[in-house]
Amino acid sequence: MNKAELVAALAASMDVKKKDAELFVKTFEEVVTAELKKGGKVQLVGFGTFEVGKRPSRTGINPRTKEAIKIPAAKTPKFKAGKALKDSVNKK
């Protein structure tokens, strides 16, 4: 499911216009992004948690030149699924 399909599904499910559903999705993305930029996390009980992970600097190899390069430390967004979501996906 892509973003357009998600918007259409939300609009149908909530009985609202696609424009309103698109605004909801866009606002959700902005709020989660802003919180992660601050170093916080967004926890949706039963669904999952969006948080920031830290990746340390490391040495890599340039595949063209086989030269060693230093890869700087970075922050990465992570999502950890909640128990209810895991159970729902694994239901037989």
Gaussian input, Z-matrix of N, CA and C with variables (Angstrom, degrees):
# hf/3-21g

backbone

0 1
 N
 C     1     B1
 C     2     B2     1     A1
 N     3     B3     2     A2     1     D1
 C     4     B4     3     A3     2     D2
 C     5     B5     4     A4     3     D3
 N     6     B6     5     A5     4     D4
 C     7     B7     6     A6     5     D5
 C     8     B8     7     A7     6     D6
 N     9     B9     8     A8     7     D7
 C    10    B10     9     A9     8     D8
 C    11    B11    10    A10     9     D9
 N    12    B12    11    A11    10    D10
 C    13    B13    12    A12    11    D11
 C    14    B14    13    A13    12    D12
 N    15    B15    14    A14    13    D13
 C    16    B16    15    A15    14    D14
 C    17    B17    16    A16    15    D15
 N    18    B18    17    A17    16    D16
 C    19    B19    18    A18    17    D17
 C    20    B20    19    A19    18    D18
 N    21    B21    20    A20    19    D19
 C    22    B22    21    A21    20    D20
 C    23    B23    22    A22    21    D21
 N    24    B24    23    A23    22    D22
 C    25    B25    24    A24    23    D23
 C    26    B26    25    A25    24    D24
 N    27    B27    26    A26    25    D25
 C    28    B28    27    A27    26    D26
 C    29    B29    28    A28    27    D27
 N    30    B30    29    A29    28    D28
 C    31    B31    30    A30    29    D29
 C    32    B32    31    A31    30    D30
 N    33    B33    32    A32    31    D31
 C    34    B34    33    A33    32    D32
 C    35    B35    34    A34    33    D33
 N    36    B36    35    A35    34    D34
 C    37    B37    36    A36    35    D35
 C    38    B38    37    A37    36    D36
 N    39    B39    38    A38    37    D37
 C    40    B40    39    A39    38    D38
 C    41    B41    40    A40    39    D39
 N    42    B42    41    A41    40    D40
 C    43    B43    42    A42    41    D41
 C    44    B44    43    A43    42    D42
 N    45    B45    44    A44    43    D43
 C    46    B46    45    A45    44    D44
 C    47    B47    46    A46    45    D45
 N    48    B48    47    A47    46    D46
 C    49    B49    48    A48    47    D47
 C    50    B50    49    A49    48    D48
 N    51    B51    50    A50    49    D49
 C    52    B52    51    A51    50    D50
 C    53    B53    52    A52    51    D51
 N    54    B54    53    A53    52    D52
 C    55    B55    54    A54    53    D53
 C    56    B56    55    A55    54    D54
 N    57    B57    56    A56    55    D55
 C    58    B58    57    A57    56    D56
 C    59    B59    58    A58    57    D57
 N    60    B60    59    A59    58    D58
 C    61    B61    60    A60    59    D59
 C    62    B62    61    A61    60    D60
 N    63    B63    62    A62    61    D61
 C    64    B64    63    A63    62    D62
 C    65    B65    64    A64    63    D63
 N    66    B66    65    A65    64    D64
 C    67    B67    66    A66    65    D65
 C    68    B68    67    A67    66    D66
 N    69    B69    68    A68    67    D67
 C    70    B70    69    A69    68    D68
 C    71    B71    70    A70    69    D69
 N    72    B72    71    A71    70    D70
 C    73    B73    72    A72    71    D71
 C    74    B74    73    A73    72    D72
 N    75    B75    74    A74    73    D73
 C    76    B76    75    A75    74    D74
 C    77    B77    76    A76    75    D75
 N    78    B78    77    A77    76    D76
 C    79    B79    78    A78    77    D77
 C    80    B80    79    A79    78    D78
 N    81    B81    80    A80    79    D79
 C    82    B82    81    A81    80    D80
 C    83    B83    82    A82    81    D81
 N    84    B84    83    A83    82    D82
 C    85    B85    84    A84    83    D83
 C    86    B86    85    A85    84    D84
 N    87    B87    86    A86    85    D85
 C    88    B88    87    A87    86    D86
 C    89    B89    88    A88    87    D87
 N    90    B90    89    A89    88    D88
 C    91    B91    90    A90    89    D89
 C    92    B92    91    A91    90    D90
 N    93    B93    92    A92    91    D91
 C    94    B94    93    A93    92    D92
 C    95    B95    94    A94    93    D93
 N    96    B96    95    A95    94    D94
 C    97    B97    96    A96    95    D95
 C    98    B98    97    A97    96    D96
 N    99    B99    98    A98    97    D97
 C   100   B100    99    A99    98    D98
 C   101   B101   100   A100    99    D99
 N   102   B102   101   A101   100   D100
 C   103   B103   102   A102   101   D101
 C   104   B104   103   A103   102   D102
 N   105   B105   104   A104   103   D103
 C   106   B106   105   A105   104   D104
 C   107   B107   106   A106   105   D105
 N   108   B108   107   A107   106   D106
 C   109   B109   108   A108   107   D107
 C   110   B110   109   A109   108   D108
 N   111   B111   110   A110   109   D109
 C   112   B112   111   A111   110   D110
 C   113   B113   112   A112   111   D111
 N   114   B114   113   A113   112   D112
 C   115   B115   114   A114   113   D113
 C   116   B116   115   A115   114   D114
 N   117   B117   116   A116   115   D115
 C   118   B118   117   A117   116   D116
 C   119   B119   118   A118   117   D117
 N   120   B120   119   A119   118   D118
 C   121   B121   120   A120   119   D119
 C   122   B122   121   A121   120   D120
 N   123   B123   122   A122   121   D121
 C   124   B124   123   A123   122   D122
 C   125   B125   124   A124   123   D123
 N   126   B126   125   A125   124   D124
 C   127   B127   126   A126   125   D125
 C   128   B128   127   A127   126   D126
 N   129   B129   128   A128   127   D127
 C   130   B130   129   A129   128   D128
 C   131   B131   130   A130   129   D129
 N   132   B132   131   A131   130   D130
 C   133   B133   132   A132   131   D131
 C   134   B134   133   A133   132   D132
 N   135   B135   134   A134   133   D133
 C   136   B136   135   A135   134   D134
 C   137   B137   136   A136   135   D135
 N   138   B138   137   A137   136   D136
 C   139   B139   138   A138   137   D137
 C   140   B140   139   A139   138   D138
 N   141   B141   140   A140   139   D139
 C   142   B142   141   A141   140   D140
 C   143   B143   142   A142   141   D141
 N   144   B144   143   A143   142   D142
 C   145   B145   144   A144   143   D143
 C   146   B146   145   A145   144   D144
 N   147   B147   146   A146   145   D145
 C   148   B148   147   A147   146   D146
 C   149   B149   148   A148   147   D147
 N   150   B150   149   A149   148   D148
 C   151   B151   150   A150   149   D149
 C   152   B152   151   A151   150   D150
 N   153   B153   152   A152   151   D151
 C   154   B154   153   A153   152   D152
 C   155   B155   154   A154   153   D153
 N   156   B156   155   A155   154   D154
 C   157   B157   156   A156   155   D155
 C   158   B158   157   A157   156   D156
 N   159   B159   158   A158   157   D157
 C   160   B160   159   A159   158   D158
 C   161   B161   160   A160   159   D159
 N   162   B162   161   A161   160   D160
 C   163   B163   162   A162   161   D161
 C   164   B164   163   A163   162   D162
 N   165   B165   164   A164   163   D163
 C   166   B166   165   A165   164   D164
 C   167   B167   166   A166   165   D165
 N   168   B168   167   A167   166   D166
 C   169   B169   168   A168   167   D167
 C   170   B170   169   A169   168   D168
 N   171   B171   170   A170   169   D169
 C   172   B172   171   A171   170   D170
 C   173   B173   172   A172   171   D171
 N   174   B174   173   A173   172   D172
 C   175   B175   174   A174   173   D173
 C   176   B176   175   A175   174   D174
 N   177   B177   176   A176   175   D175
 C   178   B178   177   A177   176   D176
 C   179   B179   178   A178   177   D177
 N   180   B180   179   A179   178   D178
 C   181   B181   180   A180   179   D179
 C   182   B182   181   A181   180   D180
 N   183   B183   182   A182   181   D181
 C   184   B184   183   A183   182   D182
 C   185   B185   184   A184   183   D183
 N   186   B186   185   A185   184   D184
 C   187   B187   186   A186   185   D185
 C   188   B188   187   A187   186   D186
 N   189   B189   188   A188   187   D187
 C   190   B190   189   A189   188   D188
 C   191   B191   190   A190   189   D189
 N   192   B192   191   A191   190   D190
 C   193   B193   192   A192   191   D191
 C   194   B194   193   A193   192   D192
 N   195   B195   194   A194   193   D193
 C   196   B196   195   A195   194   D194
 C   197   B197   196   A196   195   D195
 N   198   B198   197   A197   196   D196
 C   199   B199   198   A198   197   D197
 C   200   B200   199   A199   198   D198
 N   201   B201   200   A200   199   D199
 C   202   B202   201   A201   200   D200
 C   203   B203   202   A202   201   D201
 N   204   B204   203   A203   202   D202
 C   205   B205   204   A204   203   D203
 C   206   B206   205   A205   204   D204
 N   207   B207   206   A206   205   D205
 C   208   B208   207   A207   206   D206
 C   209   B209   208   A208   207   D207
 N   210   B210   209   A209   208   D208
 C   211   B211   210   A210   209   D209
 C   212   B212   211   A211   210   D210
 N   213   B213   212   A212   211   D211
 C   214   B214   213   A213   212   D212
 C   215   B215   214   A214   213   D213
 N   216   B216   215   A215   214   D214
 C   217   B217   216   A216   215   D215
 C   218   B218   217   A217   216   D216
 N   219   B219   218   A218   217   D217
 C   220   B220   219   A219   218   D218
 C   221   B221   220   A220   219   D219
 N   222   B222   221   A221   220   D220
 C   223   B223   222   A222   221   D221
 C   224   B224   223   A223   222   D222
 N   225   B225   224   A224   223   D223
 C   226   B226   225   A225   224   D224
 C   227   B227   226   A226   225   D225
 N   228   B228   227   A227   226   D226
 C   229   B229   228   A228   227   D227
 C   230   B230   229   A229   228   D228
 N   231   B231   230   A230   229   D229
 C   232   B232   231   A231   230   D230
 C   233   B233   232   A232   231   D231
 N   234   B234   233   A233   232   D232
 C   235   B235   234   A234   233   D233
 C   236   B236   235   A235   234   D234
 N   237   B237   236   A236   235   D235
 C   238   B238   237   A237   236   D236
 C   239   B239   238   A238   237   D237
 N   240   B240   239   A239   238   D238
 C   241   B241   240   A240   239   D239
 C   242   B242   241   A241   240   D240
 N   243   B243   242   A242   241   D241
 C   244   B244   243   A243   242   D242
 C   245   B245   244   A244   243   D243
 N   246   B246   245   A245   244   D244
 C   247   B247   246   A246   245   D245
 C   248   B248   247   A247   246   D246
 N   249   B249   248   A248   247   D247
 C   250   B250   249   A249   248   D248
 C   251   B251   250   A250   249   D249
 N   252   B252   251   A251   250   D250
 C   253   B253   252   A252   251   D251
 C   254   B254   253   A253   252   D252
 N   255   B255   254   A254   253   D253
 C   256   B256   255   A255   254   D254
 C   257   B257   256   A256   255   D255
 N   258   B258   257   A257   256   D256
 C   259   B259   258   A258   257   D257
 C   260   B260   259   A259   258   D258
 N   261   B261   260   A260   259   D259
 C   262   B262   261   A261   260   D260
 C   263   B263   262   A262   261   D261
 N   264   B264   263   A263   262   D262
 C   265   B265   264   A264   263   D263
 C   266   B266   265   A265   264   D264
 N   267   B267   266   A266   265   D265
 C   268   B268   267   A267   266   D266
 C   269   B269   268   A268   267   D267
 N   270   B270   269   A269   268   D268
 C   271   B271   270   A270   269   D269
 C   272   B272   271   A271   270   D270
 N   273   B273   272   A272   271   D271
 C   274   B274   273   A273   272   D272
 C   275   B275   274   A274   273   D273

   B1=1.4494
   B2=1.5258
   B3=1.3148
   B4=1.4552
   B5=1.5296
   B6=1.3271
   B7=1.4637
   B8=1.5332
   B9=1.3152
   B10=1.4681
   B11=1.5300
   B12=1.3248
   B13=1.4624
   B14=1.5215
   B15=1.3290
   B16=1.4657
   B17=1.5240
   B18=1.3211
   B19=1.4646
   B20=1.5224
   B21=1.3274
   B22=1.4651
   B23=1.5285
   B24=1.3352
   B25=1.4654
   B26=1.5252
   B27=1.3281
   B28=1.4599
   B29=1.5242
   B30=1.3236
   B31=1.4617
   B32=1.5259
   B33=1.3140
   B34=1.4632
   B35=1.5293
   B36=1.3171
   B37=1.4570
   B38=1.5301
   B39=1.3486
   B40=1.4639
   B41=1.5203
   B42=1.3306
   B43=1.4638
   B44=1.5306
   B45=1.3473
   B46=1.4613
   B47=1.5223
   B48=1.3310
   B49=1.4590
   B50=1.5236
   B51=1.3304
   B52=1.4594
   B53=1.5272
   B54=1.3142
   B55=1.4578
   B56=1.5340
   B57=1.3305
   B58=1.4621
   B59=1.5239
   B60=1.3265
   B61=1.4611
   B62=1.5312
   B63=1.3273
   B64=1.4656
   B65=1.5258
   B66=1.3281
   B67=1.4563
   B68=1.5290
   B69=1.3285
   B70=1.4613
   B71=1.5236
   B72=1.3280
   B73=1.4661
   B74=1.5282
   B75=1.3340
   B76=1.4599
   B77=1.5280
   B78=1.3268
   B79=1.4587
   B80=1.5187
   B81=1.3396
   B82=1.4620
   B83=1.5265
   B84=1.3228
   B85=1.4650
   B86=1.5271
   B87=1.3307
   B88=1.4621
   B89=1.5251
   B90=1.3313
   B91=1.4620
   B92=1.5330
   B93=1.3188
   B94=1.4622
   B95=1.5321
   B96=1.3141
   B97=1.4634
   B98=1.5228
   B99=1.3313
   B100=1.4634
   B101=1.5259
   B102=1.3179
   B103=1.4672
   B104=1.5208
   B105=1.3331
   B106=1.4602
   B107=1.5301
   B108=1.3371
   B109=1.4635
   B110=1.5192
   B111=1.3341
   B112=1.4606
   B113=1.5276
   B114=1.3290
   B115=1.4578
   B116=1.5174
   B117=1.3278
   B118=1.4564
   B119=1.5122
   B120=1.3302
   B121=1.4596
   B122=1.5203
   B123=1.3150
   B124=1.4609
   B125=1.5127
   B126=1.3282
   B127=1.4552
   B128=1.5214
   B129=1.3157
   B130=1.4572
   B131=1.5296
   B132=1.3181
   B133=1.4603
   B134=1.5331
   B135=1.3195
   B136=1.4525
   B137=1.5200
   B138=1.3365
   B139=1.4627
   B140=1.5178
   B141=1.3323
   B142=1.4555
   B143=1.5079
   B144=1.3235
   B145=1.4572
   B146=1.5213
   B147=1.3339
   B148=1.4602
   B149=1.5245
   B150=1.3334
   B151=1.4557
   B152=1.5200
   B153=1.3357
   B154=1.4576
   B155=1.5195
   B156=1.3102
   B157=1.4563
   B158=1.5187
   B159=1.3092
   B160=1.4571
   B161=1.5162
   B162=1.3272
   B163=1.4623
   B164=1.5272
   B165=1.3160
   B166=1.4700
   B167=1.5301
   B168=1.3289
   B169=1.4629
   B170=1.5269
   B171=1.3073
   B172=1.4526
   B173=1.5205
   B174=1.2940
   B175=1.4510
   B176=1.5211
   B177=1.3211
   B178=1.4598
   B179=1.5130
   B180=1.3132
   B181=1.4620
   B182=1.5225
   B183=1.3212
   B184=1.4555
   B185=1.5259
   B186=1.3561
   B187=1.4791
   B188=1.5344
   B189=1.3294
   B190=1.4653
   B191=1.5205
   B192=1.3461
   B193=1.4640
   B194=1.5238
   B195=1.3276
   B196=1.4699
   B197=1.5342
   B198=1.3249
   B199=1.4495
   B200=1.5268
   B201=1.3208
   B202=1.4632
   B203=1.5346
   B204=1.3220
   B205=1.4586
   B206=1.5242
   B207=1.3134
   B208=1.4590
   B209=1.5262
   B210=1.3286
   B211=1.4591
   B212=1.5242
   B213=1.3347
   B214=1.4625
   B215=1.5304
   B216=1.3198
   B217=1.4648
   B218=1.5232
   B219=1.3270
   B220=1.4611
   B221=1.5204
   B222=1.3090
   B223=1.4616
   B224=1.5211
   B225=1.3233
   B226=1.4594
   B227=1.5280
   B228=1.3321
   B229=1.4633
   B230=1.5249
   B231=1.3414
   B232=1.4601
   B233=1.5250
   B234=1.3175
   B235=1.4579
   B236=1.5127
   B237=1.3229
   B238=1.4579
   B239=1.5249
   B240=1.3166
   B241=1.4633
   B242=1.5255
   B243=1.3278
   B244=1.4600
   B245=1.5177
   B246=1.3211
   B247=1.4611
   B248=1.5243
   B249=1.3294
   B250=1.4670
   B251=1.5316
   B252=1.3275
   B253=1.4696
   B254=1.5212
   B255=1.3270
   B256=1.4709
   B257=1.5219
   B258=1.3313
   B259=1.4666
   B260=1.5211
   B261=1.3170
   B262=1.4667
   B263=1.5350
   B264=1.3097
   B265=1.4748
   B266=1.5187
   B267=1.3175
   B268=1.4635
   B269=1.5160
   B270=1.3266
   B271=1.4653
   B272=1.5200
   B273=1.3122
   B274=1.4673
   B275=1.5048
   A1=107.75
   A2=115.72
   A3=119.48
   A4=109.98
   A5=116.42
   A6=120.71
   A7=111.70
   A8=117.87
   A9=121.44
   A10=110.78
   A11=116.59
   A12=120.76
   A13=111.11
   A14=116.52
   A15=120.55
   A16=110.59
   A17=116.84
   A18=121.37
   A19=110.14
   A20=117.30
   A21=121.21
   A22=110.76
   A23=117.14
   A24=120.91
   A25=111.09
   A26=117.27
   A27=120.83
   A28=110.95
   A29=116.72
   A30=120.97
   A31=110.66
   A32=116.09
   A33=120.28
   A34=111.14
   A35=116.48
   A36=121.23
   A37=112.54
   A38=116.34
   A39=120.65
   A40=112.77
   A41=116.64
   A42=122.64
   A43=111.18
   A44=114.40
   A45=121.45
   A46=108.25
   A47=116.04
   A48=120.63
   A49=109.41
   A50=115.12
   A51=120.20
   A52=110.98
   A53=116.35
   A54=121.37
   A55=110.39
   A56=117.19
   A57=121.23
   A58=111.08
   A59=117.10
   A60=121.07
   A61=109.97
   A62=116.48
   A63=120.48
   A64=110.53
   A65=117.11
   A66=121.46
   A67=110.62
   A68=116.64
   A69=121.07
   A70=110.90
   A71=117.07
   A72=121.43
   A73=110.15
   A74=116.65
   A75=121.17
   A76=110.93
   A77=117.21
   A78=121.49
   A79=110.63
   A80=117.50
   A81=121.53
   A82=110.06
   A83=117.16
   A84=121.74
   A85=110.78
   A86=116.71
   A87=121.40
   A88=111.61
   A89=116.79
   A90=120.97
   A91=110.38
   A92=117.52
   A93=121.04
   A94=109.55
   A95=117.91
   A96=122.01
   A97=111.20
   A98=117.20
   A99=121.12
   A100=111.11
   A101=117.36
   A102=120.59
   A103=111.05
   A104=117.60
   A105=120.83
   A106=110.89
   A107=117.52
   A108=120.86
   A109=110.91
   A110=116.94
   A111=121.69
   A112=112.08
   A113=116.80
   A114=121.01
   A115=113.00
   A116=117.02
   A117=121.44
   A118=112.17
   A119=115.02
   A120=119.74
   A121=108.75
   A122=115.65
   A123=122.89
   A124=106.72
   A125=115.89
   A126=120.85
   A127=109.71
   A128=116.21
   A129=123.22
   A130=106.23
   A131=116.32
   A132=122.04
   A133=110.29
   A134=115.47
   A135=121.70
   A136=113.13
   A137=117.48
   A138=121.06
   A139=110.31
   A140=116.64
   A141=119.38
   A142=112.24
   A143=114.57
   A144=121.78
   A145=109.94
   A146=115.41
   A147=122.45
   A148=106.12
   A149=117.34
   A150=120.18
   A151=110.25
   A152=115.34
   A153=121.32
   A154=109.21
   A155=115.69
   A156=121.13
   A157=108.68
   A158=116.09
   A159=120.81
   A160=109.20
   A161=114.73
   A162=120.61
   A163=107.07
   A164=118.51
   A165=120.70
   A166=111.83
   A167=115.73
   A168=118.91
   A169=108.15
   A170=115.43
   A171=119.68
   A172=110.04
   A173=116.31
   A174=121.48
   A175=108.51
   A176=115.34
   A177=121.31
   A178=109.59
   A179=116.02
   A180=120.91
   A181=108.92
   A182=115.46
   A183=121.25
   A184=107.03
   A185=118.23
   A186=119.71
   A187=113.74
   A188=118.19
   A189=119.81
   A190=112.34
   A191=114.56
   A192=118.79
   A193=113.37
   A194=117.39
   A195=123.91
   A196=111.05
   A197=114.89
   A198=121.22
   A199=109.99
   A200=116.84
   A201=121.09
   A202=109.00
   A203=116.25
   A204=121.02
   A205=108.81
   A206=115.30
   A207=119.73
   A208=108.19
   A209=115.68
   A210=122.01
   A211=106.38
   A212=117.34
   A213=119.96
   A214=112.93
   A215=115.63
   A216=121.47
   A217=108.33
   A218=116.44
   A219=120.40
   A220=110.80
   A221=114.90
   A222=121.29
   A223=106.78
   A224=116.68
   A225=120.07
   A226=109.78
   A227=117.30
   A228=119.07
   A229=109.56
   A230=115.60
   A231=120.86
   A232=108.96
   A233=115.63
   A234=121.37
   A235=107.78
   A236=115.77
   A237=120.66
   A238=107.43
   A239=116.44
   A240=121.28
   A241=110.68
   A242=115.70
   A243=121.66
   A244=111.51
   A245=115.89
   A246=121.49
   A247=112.41
   A248=117.60
   A249=120.54
   A250=110.98
   A251=117.37
   A252=120.87
   A253=110.34
   A254=116.57
   A255=120.18
   A256=110.63
   A257=116.04
   A258=119.83
   A259=111.43
   A260=117.04
   A261=121.18
   A262=111.36
   A263=116.11
   A264=120.98
   A265=111.15
   A266=117.02
   A267=121.04
   A268=114.23
   A269=118.58
   A270=121.28
   A271=110.51
   A272=115.50
   A273=119.04
   A274=111.01
   D1=127.30
   D2=176.60
   D3=-96.70
   D4=-176.88
   D5=-175.10
   D6=-63.23
   D7=-42.11
   D8=-179.74
   D9=-63.34
   D10=-40.58
   D11=178.29
   D12=-67.98
   D13=-36.73
   D14=176.46
   D15=-63.66
   D16=-44.68
   D17=178.47
   D18=-60.21
   D19=-45.25
   D20=-179.87
   D21=-62.96
   D22=-42.11
   D23=-179.94
   D24=-65.96
   D25=-41.77
   D26=177.69
   D27=-63.94
   D28=-43.67
   D29=-179.87
   D30=-60.01
   D31=-43.70
   D32=179.95
   D33=-68.39
   D34=-42.32
   D35=-177.53
   D36=-67.98
   D37=-38.64
   D38=-177.62
   D39=-93.47
   D40=-3.49
   D41=-178.60
   D42=56.04
   D43=50.69
   D44=176.66
   D45=-128.16
   D46=170.98
   D47=178.01
   D48=-71.33
   D49=152.27
   D50=178.68
   D51=-59.10
   D52=-35.07
   D53=-179.86
   D54=-60.79
   D55=-41.14
   D56=179.17
   D57=-69.84
   D58=-38.94
   D59=178.51
   D60=-66.60
   D61=-38.48
   D62=178.21
   D63=-65.14
   D64=-39.25
   D65=176.60
   D66=-62.24
   D67=-40.66
   D68=177.60
   D69=-60.43
   D70=-48.66
   D71=-178.25
   D72=-62.78
   D73=-45.48
   D74=-179.58
   D75=-62.48
   D76=-42.77
   D77=179.66
   D78=-65.99
   D79=-41.36
   D80=177.42
   D81=-58.55
   D82=-46.43
   D83=179.20
   D84=-59.74
   D85=-44.20
   D86=-178.16
   D87=-65.17
   D88=-42.47
   D89=-178.84
   D90=-66.31
   D91=-45.27
   D92=179.41
   D93=-63.95
   D94=-44.68
   D95=179.64
   D96=-60.43
   D97=-45.56
   D98=-179.89
   D99=-61.72
   D100=-42.00
   D101=-179.67
   D102=-66.64
   D103=-40.68
   D104=179.28
   D105=-67.60
   D106=-36.01
   D107=177.36
   D108=-61.43
   D109=-33.85
   D110=178.45
   D111=-77.04
   D112=-7.33
   D113=-178.99
   D114=91.66
   D115=5.75
   D116=-179.57
   D117=-85.60
   D118=-168.77
   D119=176.97
   D120=-141.07
   D121=156.97
   D122=178.08
   D123=-117.46
   D124=116.45
   D125=-176.93
   D126=-112.90
   D127=119.57
   D128=176.73
   D129=-110.35
   D130=99.05
   D131=-173.19
   D132=-54.66
   D133=128.76
   D134=-179.99
   D135=89.58
   D136=-23.76
   D137=-179.40
   D138=-100.51
   D139=-56.41
   D140=179.47
   D141=161.75
   D142=-177.44
   D143=-176.74
   D144=-129.56
   D145=130.60
   D146=171.52
   D147=-97.21
   D148=128.35
   D149=178.73
   D150=-149.76
   D151=173.90
   D152=-178.85
   D153=-103.22
   D154=128.91
   D155=175.34
   D156=-104.13
   D157=159.64
   D158=179.42
   D159=-116.55
   D160=131.26
   D161=177.67
   D162=-112.72
   D163=121.92
   D164=-177.58
   D165=-70.11
   D166=161.45
   D167=176.01
   D168=-67.92
   D169=153.81
   D170=-178.22
   D171=-154.69
   D172=169.68
   D173=178.24
   D174=-101.25
   D175=131.97
   D176=178.31
   D177=-121.38
   D178=-179.01
   D179=179.61
   D180=-127.44
   D181=129.05
   D182=175.37
   D183=-71.25
   D184=117.94
   D185=-175.49
   D186=-65.13
   D187=-24.30
   D188=179.65
   D189=-77.38
   D190=-47.39
   D191=-173.71
   D192=-100.74
   D193=-9.19
   D194=-176.23
   D195=61.39
   D196=19.79
   D197=-179.35
   D198=-86.44
   D199=141.96
   D200=177.70
   D201=-73.43
   D202=135.35
   D203=177.49
   D204=-130.22
   D205=151.83
   D206=179.20
   D207=-95.14
   D208=125.39
   D209=177.92
   D210=-100.33
   D211=119.72
   D212=-175.37
   D213=-69.21
   D214=160.03
   D215=175.64
   D216=-63.00
   D217=152.28
   D218=-178.38
   D219=-149.29
   D220=155.22
   D221=172.36
   D222=-98.10
   D223=139.68
   D224=-179.63
   D225=-130.06
   D226=138.30
   D227=175.81
   D228=-73.46
   D229=140.61
   D230=179.95
   D231=-131.02
   D232=151.46
   D233=173.30
   D234=-127.50
   D235=128.33
   D236=176.97
   D237=-116.22
   D238=118.11
   D239=-177.88
   D240=-67.19
   D241=141.92
   D242=177.45
   D243=-81.49
   D244=167.31
   D245=-176.66
   D246=-60.73
   D247=-43.42
   D248=-178.58
   D249=-62.73
   D250=-39.40
   D251=178.45
   D252=-67.02
   D253=-44.56
   D254=178.58
   D255=-60.25
   D256=-46.21
   D257=-179.53
   D258=-63.01
   D259=-39.24
   D260=-179.72
   D261=-65.10
   D262=-41.22
   D263=-179.72
   D264=-69.21
   D265=-34.04
   D266=-176.14
   D267=-91.99
   D268=1.80
   D269=178.48
   D270=-63.84
   D271=138.93
   D272=-179.38
   D273=-98.91

